[in-house]
């Protein structure tokens, strides 16, 4: 018989104490029933639900749905909203506070949005609640359009069906950043569930829709347009919303921009929180766009675009030099769209040293080279689009041209302050239509960029480590990389180890250490003398550790594109094997 250690006994006692608090009158009968069943039948699941409180990560609060402090439910959402309400009341000195709320196609999102609206209104805060599901970028737009003090969207982005989430936006339309994020979290953490006010004041809840929709689409079309002379009717587009919210905005935006040859994947057109035709509704994964690319081959389409459930990120597939559909990675799409935006600004005579491009520490450095070619600065922030939005706010004297991140997110101009798959879809189509009209293609434009600079190839792997033990494993992996750094990889000396948690960059060859002026974040980046980069960080929204690889080489001939890419892919695979990550 295995003896129970005292620390295990104390730990389980603490878990049970937390769980039994959910059997008090502050919680409804349905919740109490679920908790009682967990206590009686499933100790492991009980531990996972109560060993910690749901936390705000890079994308807000996101997790599995169900009863418990570490789950998305009426009470964790209510607590977060009560904390936000308290923070707004104490820190925003206005007579009438207002918040706009949107939600996606996920299970319970509509129900959750009303619960959140109820709590806000109970605290005398005016609520603008979208009548039905809407894209996340439209929520960001609506915050400023309606002059709100904050915004909330109920979404779990591209996570599996059992997840939901909650993202908070500030008055600038960007996701919350310091000091507001920490301030809100402090308010939330200090609250007992019994302090949540669920008693709605219905007269403070206003349902919104068409007016904001029309304004958002109009702004998207205006910002994404590259030229009045583009032949948009000659571009054949396949679009899939992957059962998500984008079906309510992307087709309308494409139509208003002048694209008439648009084919939506019928099997994936209807919003459905089960995402029945895909393993994962993530346009980063080729399998998610399989039905779309098959349709493209059937009808001879030029470009395929798929968006994730809340329509903030997009996957783009285009014809390669052999005429086959090829899924671009987020870095490639970002580089091409940035090149074309810069070209437009230059042609219009608007580049004068007071513009910038936004990127992140784990995104390709090629975008920096592209911007530098136009004498435009690239500002680099931490992972998470909220940091790019913060750049816009922090540098009001500069024009934000555009910016993106490797995880298939892009933002065009500053009318939206989050990654925006509606406007980015339009921009990708603008690039493809312009290129086709001039005897080129989206892919050939990418190859031209490679010839001007270097051929860059990036790769991402995510390793899932679930639960409390998994979280500890992830931290141990990062600790090993930090304290016992690699010195050579694939025959190349590692020159720099950048530790964003310590805010230092160390030259491993000379020993010189320099400081980094960015907020602390648990991210490590190795860089070799030739520019090979390996980054590692824990996901802020999923139980995963992510590894980002970037390699590059000279490139001068389109005919060698496939061979060059294969060589770089082989190099990445050698590195993965050497690091024992496969």
C-alpha positions in Angstrom: 0.0 0.0 0.0 1.4 3.4 -1.0 1.8 5.8 1.9 0.3 9.3 1.3 2.9 12.0 1.8 1.9 14.8 4.2 2.4 17.4 1.5 0.0 15.5 -0.8 -2.5 15.3 2.0 -2.3 19.1 2.6 -2.5 19.8 -1.1 -5.7 17.7 -1.6 -7.2 19.2 1.5 -6.6 22.7 0.0 -8.2 21.6 -3.3 -11.3 20.2 -1.5 -11.6 23.4 0.6 -11.6 25.5 -2.7 -14.1 23.1 -4.2 -16.5 23.1 -1.3 -16.7 26.9 -1.5 -18.5 26.3 -4.8 -21.2 24.4 -2.9 -22.4 27.6 -1.1 -25.5 29.6 -2.0 -23.3 32.0 -4.1 -23.3 29.3 -6.8 -26.3 28.0 -8.7 -27.7 24.4 -8.4 -26.2 23.3 -11.8 -22.7 24.3 -10.7 -23.1 22.7 -7.3 -24.2 19.4 -8.9 -21.2 19.4 -11.2 -18.8 20.0 -8.2 -20.4 17.3 -6.1 -19.9 14.8 -8.9 -16.3 15.8 -9.3 -15.6 15.4 -5.6 -17.3 12.0 -5.6 -15.8 10.6 -8.9 -12.8 12.3 -10.4 -10.1 13.6 -8.1 -7.6 14.3 -11.0 -10.1 16.4 -12.8 -11.0 18.2 -9.6 -7.3 19.0 -9.0 -7.0 20.5 -12.5 -10.1 22.6 -12.0 -9.0 24.1 -8.6 -5.2 24.0 -8.4 -5.0 27.6 -9.7 -7.2 30.5 -10.7 -7.8 31.3 -14.4 -5.1 33.8 -15.4 -4.7 36.5 -18.0 -2.1 35.6 -20.5 -0.9 37.1 -23.8 -4.4 36.8 -25.2 -6.5 37.4 -22.0 -8.3 34.7 -20.2 -8.7 31.4 -22.1 -9.4 27.9 -21.0 -11.6 24.8 -20.9 -15.3 25.4 -20.0 -16.7 23.9 -16.9 -17.1 24.5 -13.1 -14.0 25.5 -11.1 -11.6 28.3 -10.6 -9.4 27.1 -13.5 -12.2 27.0 -16.0 -14.3 29.3 -18.1 -17.8 29.6 -16.5 -20.4 32.0 -15.3 -18.5 32.7 -12.1 -14.9 33.1 -13.4 -16.3 35.4 -16.2 -18.5 37.2 -13.6 -15.5 37.7 -11.3 -13.3 39.0 -14.1 -16.1 41.4 -15.2 -16.8 42.6 -11.6 -13.1 43.2 -11.2 -13.0 45.1 -14.5 -16.0 47.1 -13.4 -14.4 48.0 -10.1 -11.2 49.1 -11.9 -13.1 51.2 -14.4 -15.1 53.0 -11.7 -12.0 53.8 -9.7 -9.6 54.7 -12.4 -11.6 56.2 -15.3 -13.1 59.5 -14.1 -16.1 59.9 -16.2 -19.8 60.3 -15.2 -21.0 57.7 -17.7 -18.8 54.6 -18.3 -19.4 52.4 -21.3 -18.2 49.0 -22.6 -18.8 47.2 -25.9 -19.1 43.4 -26.0 -18.8 41.0 -29.0 -18.7 37.2 -29.1 -17.8 34.4 -31.6 -19.4 31.1 -32.7 -18.2 29.0 -29.8 -20.5 27.0 -27.5 -21.9 29.3 -24.8 -20.3 32.5 -26.2 -23.7 34.2 -26.7 -24.9 33.1 -23.2 -21.6 34.2 -21.7 -21.8 37.6 -23.4 -25.1 38.3 -21.8 -23.8 37.3 -18.3 -20.9 39.7 -18.8 -23.3 42.5 -20.0 -25.5 41.8 -16.9 -22.6 42.3 -14.5 -21.4 45.5 -16.2 -24.9 47.0 -16.2 -25.4 46.0 -12.6 -22.4 48.2 -11.9 -24.1 51.2 -13.7 -21.9 50.8 -16.8 -23.5 51.4 -20.2 -23.2 48.3 -22.4 -23.2 48.0 -26.2 -23.9 44.4 -27.0 -23.6 43.1 -30.6 -26.8 41.4 -31.7 -25.0 38.3 -33.0 -21.5 37.0 -33.5 -18.9 39.4 -34.8 -15.2 39.4 -35.7 -12.8 40.3 -33.0 -11.3 43.2 -35.2 -14.7 44.7 -35.4 -14.9 44.7 -31.6 -11.5 46.5 -31.5 -12.9 49.0 -34.0 -16.1 49.5 -32.1 -14.4 50.5 -28.9 -13.1 53.7 -30.5 -16.1 54.2 -32.9 -18.5 54.2 -30.0 -16.1 56.1 -27.7 -16.1 53.3 -25.1 -13.9 53.0 -22.1 -13.3 49.3 -22.7 -14.3 46.3 -24.8 -14.7 42.6 -24.3 -14.9 39.7 -26.7 -15.9 36.2 -25.8 -13.6 33.9 -27.8 -11.0 31.2 -27.6 -9.6 32.0 -31.0 -8.4 28.8 -32.7 -8.5 26.5 -29.7 -10.4 23.2 -29.7 -14.2 23.3 -29.3 -14.2 22.6 -25.5 -12.4 26.0 -24.9 -13.7 29.5 -24.5 -12.2 32.8 -23.5 -12.4 36.4 -22.6 -10.3 39.3 -24.0 -10.4 42.8 -22.6 -9.6 45.9 -24.6 -8.9 49.4 -23.4 -10.2 52.7 -24.7 -7.6 52.9 -27.5 -9.0 49.7 -29.0 -6.0 47.6 -28.1 -5.9 44.7 -25.6 -5.0 45.7 -22.1 -1.3 46.3 -21.3 0.5 47.7 -18.2 -0.6 49.3 -16.0 -4.2 48.4 -16.7 -3.8 44.6 -17.1 -2.1 44.3 -13.7 -4.5 46.7 -12.1 -7.5 44.7 -13.4 -6.0 41.4 -12.3 -5.4 42.8 -8.8 -9.1 43.8 -8.6 -10.2 40.4 -9.8 -7.9 38.5 -7.5 -9.1 40.4 -4.5 -12.8 39.5 -5.1 -14.8 36.7 -3.6 -17.3 35.1 -5.9 -20.1 36.3 -3.5 -19.2 39.9 -4.4 -20.2 39.5 -8.1 -23.3 41.6 -8.9 -25.3 39.7 -11.5 -28.5 41.8 -11.2 -28.7 43.3 -14.7 -30.1 46.8 -15.4 -31.6 46.1 -18.8 -32.1 49.8 -19.6 -28.3 50.1 -19.7 -27.8 47.3 -22.3 -28.1 48.5 -25.9 -28.1 46.0 -28.8 -26.0 47.1 -31.8 -25.3 45.8 -35.3 -25.6 47.3 -38.8 -24.3 50.8 -38.1 -21.0 49.6 -36.7 -20.8 46.8 -39.3 -21.1 49.3 -42.2 -18.5 51.7 -40.6 -16.1 48.9 -40.0 -16.3 47.4 -43.5 -16.0 50.9 -45.1 -12.8 51.5 -43.1 -11.4 48.1 -44.0 -11.9 48.7 -47.7 -10.3 52.1 -47.5 -7.2 50.9 -45.6 -6.6 47.8 -47.6 -6.9 49.4 -51.0 -3.6 49.6 -52.9 -4.7 51.4 -56.0 -7.9 52.5 -57.9 -6.5 50.8 -61.0 -6.4 47.2 -59.8 -8.4 44.7 -61.9 -10.3 43.0 -59.0 -12.9 41.2 -61.1 -10.2 39.0 -62.7 -9.0 37.5 -59.4 -10.6 34.1 -58.5 -10.8 33.7 -54.7 -11.7 30.7 -52.5 -12.6 31.7 -49.0 -13.4 29.6 -45.9 -14.5 30.9 -42.5 -13.8 27.5 -41.0 -17.2 27.5 -39.3 -16.3 30.8 -37.7 -17.5 34.4 -37.4 -15.8 35.8 -40.5 -18.7 34.8 -42.7 -20.6 37.9 -41.4 -17.9 40.4 -42.5 -15.3 39.0 -45.0 -17.6 38.3 -48.0 -19.2 41.7 -47.5 -15.9 43.5 -47.4 -14.6 41.6 -50.5 -17.8 42.5 -52.4 -17.6 46.2 -51.4 -14.0 46.3 -52.5 -14.9 45.1 -55.9 -14.1 41.3 -55.8 -16.9 39.5 -57.5 -15.3 36.0 -58.2 -15.5 34.8 -54.6 -16.2 31.1 -53.8 -17.0 30.2 -50.2 -16.4 26.6 -49.1 -20.1 25.6 -48.5 -19.3 22.8 -46.0 -17.5 25.3 -43.8 -19.8 28.3 -44.3 -22.2 27.9 -41.4 -20.9 29.0 -37.9 -20.5 25.9 -35.7 -18.7 25.7 -32.4 -18.0 22.0 -33.0 -15.9 22.8 -36.1 -17.1 19.5 -37.7 -15.0 19.4 -40.8 -11.6 20.1 -39.2 -9.5 18.7 -36.5 -8.5 22.2 -35.5 -10.0 25.5 -36.8 -6.5 27.0 -37.2 -5.5 28.4 -40.6 -1.9 27.9 -39.6 -2.4 24.2 -40.3 -2.5 23.0 -43.9 -5.1 20.4 -43.0 -7.6 23.1 -41.9 -7.4 24.6 -45.5 -7.6 21.2 -47.3 -11.2 21.6 -48.4 -10.5 25.1 -49.6 -7.4 24.2 -51.6 -9.2 21.3 -53.2 -12.0 23.6 -54.3 -9.3 26.0 -55.6 -7.8 23.3 -57.7 -11.3 22.3 -59.0 -12.2 25.8 -60.1 -8.7 27.2 -60.9 -8.6 29.8 -58.2 -5.7 32.2 -57.7 -5.7 32.4 -54.0 -7.2 30.7 -50.9 -7.9 32.5 -47.7 -9.1 30.9 -44.4 -9.7 32.6 -41.1 -9.9 31.3 -37.6 -13.1 31.3 -35.5 -13.0 34.9 -34.3 -11.5 36.2 -37.5 -8.3 37.8 -36.2 -5.8 35.6 -38.1 -5.7 34.3 -41.6 -4.0 31.6 -43.6 -3.2 32.3 -47.3 -2.5 29.7 -50.0 -1.3 30.8 -53.4 0.1 29.2 -56.6 3.8 28.4 -56.6 6.0 28.5 -59.7 4.7 25.0 -60.7 1.1 26.1 -60.3 0.4 24.1 -57.1 -1.4 25.6 -54.1 1.1 26.4 -51.4 0.2 27.6 -47.9 2.2 30.6 -46.9 3.4 30.8 -43.3 2.6 33.9 -41.3 6.0 35.4 -41.8 5.9 35.1 -45.5 2.4 36.7 -45.7 3.5 39.4 -43.4 6.6 40.2 -45.5 4.7 40.4 -48.8 1.9 42.6 -47.4 4.4 44.9 -45.7 6.4 45.2 -49.0 3.3 46.3 -50.8 2.1 48.7 -48.2 5.6 50.3 -48.1 5.6 50.5 -51.9 2.2 52.3 -51.8 3.3 54.8 -49.2 6.5 55.5 -51.3 4.6 55.9 -54.5 2.3 58.4 -52.8 5.3 60.3 -51.5 4.2 59.8 -47.8 7.5 58.3 -46.4 9.4 61.0 -44.6 11.1 59.3 -41.7 8.0 59.5 -39.4 6.5 56.1 -40.1 7.1 52.6 -38.7 6.3 48.9 -39.1 5.4 46.7 -36.1 6.7 43.2 -35.5 7.5 40.8 -32.6 10.6 39.2 -31.1 9.7 35.8 -32.6 8.8 37.0 -36.0 11.1 37.0 -39.1 13.8 39.5 -39.3 13.2 39.7 -43.0 10.4 42.2 -42.4 13.0 44.5 -40.7 15.2 44.3 -43.8 12.2 45.0 -46.1 11.3 48.1 -44.1 14.9 49.3 -43.9 15.0 49.2 -47.7 12.4 51.9 -47.7 14.2 53.8 -44.8 11.3 52.9 -42.5 11.9 51.8 -38.9 10.6 48.5 -37.5 9.6 48.5 -33.9 9.8 45.1 -32.3 7.6 44.1 -29.3 7.0 41.1 -27.2 4.8 38.2 -28.5 1.2 39.1 -28.6 -0.5 41.7 -30.8 -1.3 43.9 -27.8 2.3 45.1 -27.9 2.0 46.2 -31.5 -1.2 48.1 -30.6 0.7 49.7 -27.7 3.3 51.0 -30.2 0.6 53.0 -32.0 -0.5 54.5 -28.7 3.1 55.1 -27.5 4.2 56.9 -30.6 1.3 59.2 -31.7 3.8 61.4 -33.6 4.5 58.5 -36.0 2.3 57.0 -38.7 1.8 53.2 -38.3 1.9 51.7 -41.8 1.2 48.1 -40.8 2.6 45.2 -38.9 2.2 41.6 -38.0 3.4 38.5 -36.2 4.4 35.0 -37.2 1.2 33.5 -36.0 -0.8 34.6 -39.0 -1.9 38.0 -37.7 -1.7 41.3 -39.5 -2.9 44.8 -38.9 -3.2 47.5 -41.7 -3.1 51.0 -40.4 -4.4 52.0 -37.0 -8.2 52.1 -37.4 -8.2 48.6 -35.7 -5.8 48.0 -32.8 -5.6 44.2 -33.0 -4.8 41.6 -35.7 -7.5 41.9 -38.3 -8.2 39.1 -40.7 -10.9 41.1 -42.5 -8.7 43.9 -43.7 -5.7 41.5 -44.1 -7.8 39.3 -46.4 -8.6 42.4 -48.5 -4.9 43.3 -48.6 -3.8 39.8 -49.6 -6.3 39.9 -52.4 -5.1 43.3 -53.5 -1.5 42.0 -53.7 -2.6 38.9 -55.7 -4.8 40.9 -58.1 -2.1 43.6 -58.7 0.5 40.9 -59.3 -1.7 38.9 -61.7 -2.5 42.1 -63.6 1.2 42.7 -64.1 2.2 39.2 -65.1 3.4 38.2 -61.7 1.8 36.4 -58.7 1.7 36.6 -54.9 4.4 33.9 -54.7 6.6 35.4 -57.3 6.5 38.7 -55.4 7.8 36.8 -52.3 10.6 35.3 -54.3 11.6 38.8 -55.6 11.8 39.9 -52.0 14.1 36.9 -51.3 16.3 37.9 -54.2 16.6 41.4 -52.9 17.5 40.3 -49.4 17.9 36.6 -48.5 15.7 33.5 -48.6 14.3 33.1 -45.1 12.4 30.0 -43.9 10.7 29.7 -40.5 9.2 26.8 -38.7 7.2 26.4 -35.5 6.7 23.4 -33.3 4.4 23.3 -30.2 4.8 20.6 -27.5 1.7 20.1 -25.4 2.2 19.6 -21.7 -1.1 19.4 -19.9 -2.1 20.1 -16.3 0.0 21.1 -13.3 2.7 18.5 -14.0 2.9 19.7 -17.6 3.3 23.4 -16.5 6.2 22.3 -14.3 7.8 20.4 -17.2 7.6 23.5 -19.5 9.3 25.7 -16.9 12.0 23.0 -16.4 12.7 23.0 -20.2 13.1 26.7 -20.2 15.3 26.7 -17.1 17.6 24.1 -18.8 17.9 26.3 -21.9 18.6 29.4 -19.8 21.1 27.9 -17.3 22.8 25.4 -19.6 22.8 27.1 -22.9 23.7 25.5 -26.2 27.0 26.8 -27.6 26.9 25.1 -31.1 23.9 24.1 -33.2 24.1 22.4 -36.6 27.8 23.2 -36.7 27.3 26.9 -36.1 28.6 28.8 -33.0 25.8 30.4 -31.1 26.7 34.0 -30.7 23.9 35.4 -28.6 21.5 34.2 -25.9 18.7 36.7 -25.4 16.8 36.2 -22.2 13.7 38.4 -22.1 12.9 37.4 -18.5 16.2 38.7 -17.3 16.1 41.5 -19.9 19.6 40.7 -21.1 21.4 39.8 -24.3 24.6 37.9 -23.7 27.3 37.3 -26.3 28.3 33.7 -25.6 31.6 34.1 -27.4 32.9 37.3 -25.7 30.8 37.1 -22.5 29.5 40.7 -23.0 26.0 41.3 -21.6 23.7 44.2 -22.7 20.4 45.2 -21.3 17.0 45.0 -23.2 14.4 47.7 -22.9 11.3 45.6 -23.0 9.0 44.3 -20.3 10.1 41.0 -18.8 8.8 37.9 -20.5 9.7 34.2 -20.3 11.2 34.0 -23.8 14.7 32.8 -24.8 16.3 33.3 -28.2 19.5 31.7 -29.5 21.2 33.3 -32.5 24.2 32.1 -34.4 26.8 34.1 -36.3 25.0 33.4 -39.6 21.6 34.6 -38.4 20.0 31.3 -37.5 17.5 31.9 -34.7 15.8 29.6 -32.2 13.2 31.0 -29.8 11.4 29.3 -27.0 8.5 30.4 -24.9 5.5 29.0 -23.0 2.1 29.7 -24.7 0.0 32.3 -22.9 -3.2 30.6 -23.9 -2.6 26.9 -24.2 -0.7 24.2 -22.2 2.2 24.3 -24.7 5.8 25.3 -25.1 6.6 26.8 -28.5 9.8 26.7 -30.4 10.4 29.0 -33.3 13.1 28.4 -35.9 14.4 30.8 -38.5 17.2 30.1 -41.0 18.3 31.9 -44.2 20.6 31.7 -47.2 21.5 33.5 -50.4 19.0 33.3 -53.3 19.2 34.5 -56.9 17.0 32.4 -59.2 13.3 31.5 -59.1 14.2 28.1 -60.6 16.1 27.2 -57.4 13.2 28.1 -55.1 12.1 24.6 -54.3 15.7 23.3 -53.8 16.6 26.3 -51.6 13.5 25.8 -49.4 14.2 22.1 -49.1 17.8 22.8 -48.0 16.5 25.3 -45.3 13.8 22.8 -44.2 16.5 20.1 -43.8 18.6 22.5 -41.7 15.6 23.2 -39.4 14.9 19.4 -39.0 18.6 18.8 -38.1 18.4 21.5 -35.4 15.2 20.0 -34.0 16.8 16.5 -33.9 19.9 17.9 -32.3 17.8 19.6 -29.6 15.9 16.3 -29.1 12.5 18.0 -29.7 11.1 15.4 -32.1 
